[in-house]
């Protein structure tokens, strides 16, 4: 599904979200806010980019900033915030997060990757995307990560059944259920 109709369908759903991104995925915030009806979906969008900001949001320093565990913790905090911001307990909410390490202005030894966390009243899942290193520039990696965020939200809203991205041969995506 194309991004504009997808986001229009997200905004038409009853689900509200708090979205927290760091290191990548910020374009998803702009994408969601650029389509009319965003106030029916987005309760709050946060970008705790510095170490101090991340520690303050989580209440403790993560053992690793870009990890499945950190994405899950961010999503859980976002979910708690969404619960606090919704008007009534009957309104469905989700916490959505992204922590990423993407192309930068210096060489990186490790993978370029992103972990997108989704926390609902039922469970917490993390979608881990490992990108083919050197295949995209920062804008290309940011676009793919943001598309993943929007699709995960669309799935949580019941708009799509599963996440489907256009991946390159050495890209991979895995899903983890977190306790």
C-alpha positions in Angstrom: 0.0 0.0 0.0 1.3 3.5 -0.9 2.4 5.7 2.0 -0.3 8.4 1.7 -3.3 6.0 1.6 -1.7 3.9 4.3 -1.3 6.8 6.7 -4.8 8.0 5.8 -6.1 4.6 6.9 -4.0 4.7 10.1 -5.5 8.1 11.0 -9.0 6.7 10.3 -8.5 3.9 12.9 -9.3 4.3 16.6 -5.7 3.5 17.7 -3.6 6.3 19.2 0.2 6.2 19.6 3.2 7.8 21.3 6.2 7.4 19.0 9.8 7.6 20.3 12.7 7.5 17.8 16.4 7.8 18.2 19.2 7.4 15.7 16.8 7.0 12.8 13.1 6.8 11.9 12.4 10.5 12.4 11.0 10.8 8.9 8.1 8.6 10.1 7.1 11.4 12.4 7.1 13.9 9.6 5.2 11.4 7.4 2.4 10.9 9.9 2.1 14.6 10.7 2.0 15.6 7.0 -1.2 13.7 6.3 -4.5 15.3 7.5 -5.9 13.7 10.6 -2.7 13.2 12.5 -4.2 14.5 15.7 -6.5 11.4 15.6 -3.4 9.1 15.8 -0.4 10.9 17.3 -0.6 11.7 21.0 3.1 12.6 21.2 6.3 12.2 19.2 9.6 12.3 21.0 13.3 12.2 19.8 15.5 11.5 22.8 18.7 11.7 20.7 21.4 12.5 23.3 22.5 9.9 25.9 21.2 12.1 28.7 17.8 12.4 27.1 17.6 8.6 26.5 18.5 7.9 30.1 15.9 10.4 31.4 13.2 8.9 29.2 14.0 5.3 30.2 14.9 6.0 33.8 18.3 4.3 33.4 21.1 3.9 30.9 20.5 1.1 28.4 23.3 -1.5 28.2 23.4 -0.8 24.4 21.6 2.1 22.7 20.8 0.2 19.5 19.4 -3.2 20.6 16.2 -5.3 20.8 16.1 -4.7 24.5 16.3 -0.9 24.2 13.7 -0.8 21.5 11.4 -2.9 23.7 12.1 -0.6 26.7 11.4 2.5 24.7 8.1 1.0 23.3 7.0 0.1 26.8 7.7 3.6 28.1 5.9 5.0 25.0 2.9 2.7 25.8 2.8 3.9 29.4 2.9 7.5 28.2 0.1 6.8 25.7 -2.1 5.2 28.5 -1.6 8.4 30.6 -2.4 10.7 27.7 -5.6 9.0 26.3 -8.9 10.4 27.4 -10.5 7.1 28.4 -9.3 3.6 29.0 -11.5 2.3 26.2 -9.4 4.1 23.6 -6.8 1.6 22.1 -3.2 2.8 22.3 0.2 1.6 21.3 3.8 2.5 22.1 6.0 2.7 19.1 9.8 3.1 19.2 12.9 3.0 17.0 16.5 2.9 17.8 18.9 2.8 14.9 22.5 3.1 13.7 22.6 4.3 10.1 25.1 5.8 7.6 27.0 8.6 9.2 30.0 10.8 8.4 32.5 8.3 9.6 33.0 4.6 8.9 31.2 2.1 11.1 32.5 -1.3 12.0 29.1 -2.9 12.7 26.0 -3.4 10.8 23.7 -0.6 9.8 20.5 -1.6 11.6 17.3 -0.5 13.3 15.0 -2.0 15.9 11.4 -1.0 15.9 9.5 -1.7 19.1 5.7 -2.1 19.4 4.0 -2.3 22.8 0.3 -3.0 23.0 -1.9 -4.1 25.9 -1.2 -7.7 24.9 2.5 -7.8 24.2 5.8 -6.2 23.1 7.4 -7.1 19.7 10.5 -5.8 18.1 11.1 -5.8 14.3 14.9 -5.8 13.7 16.1 -4.6 10.3 19.7 -5.2 9.2 20.6 -3.1 6.2 23.0 -4.1 3.4 26.0 -1.9 4.3 27.1 0.6 1.6 24.0 0.0 -0.5 22.1 3.2 0.5 23.0 6.7 1.6 21.6 8.2 4.9 18.4 9.4 3.3 17.8 5.9 1.7 18.4 4.1 5.0 16.2 6.7 6.9 13.5 6.2 4.4 13.4 2.4 4.8 13.5 2.6 8.6 10.7 5.2 8.6 8.6 3.0 6.2 9.1 0.1 8.6 7.8 2.3 11.5 4.7 3.4 9.5 4.0 -0.2 8.5 4.4 -1.5 12.0 1.9 1.1 13.2 -0.4 0.3 10.3 -0.3 -3.4 11.3 -1.1 -2.5 15.0 -4.0 -0.4 13.8 -5.4 -3.3 11.7 -4.8 -1.5 8.4 -2.4 -4.2 7.0 -1.9 -7.8 7.9 1.9 -7.9 7.8 4.9 -5.7 7.2 6.2 -5.8 3.7 9.2 -3.7 2.7 11.2 -3.6 -0.6 14.4 -5.1 0.7 17.8 -5.7 -1.1 19.4 -9.1 -1.3 21.4 -8.8 1.9 18.8 -6.8 3.9 17.0 -8.9 6.5 14.1 -8.4 8.9 13.4 -10.5 12.0 10.6 -10.3 14.6 11.2 -11.0 18.3 8.5 -11.2 21.0 9.7 -9.6 24.2 8.6 -10.5 27.7 
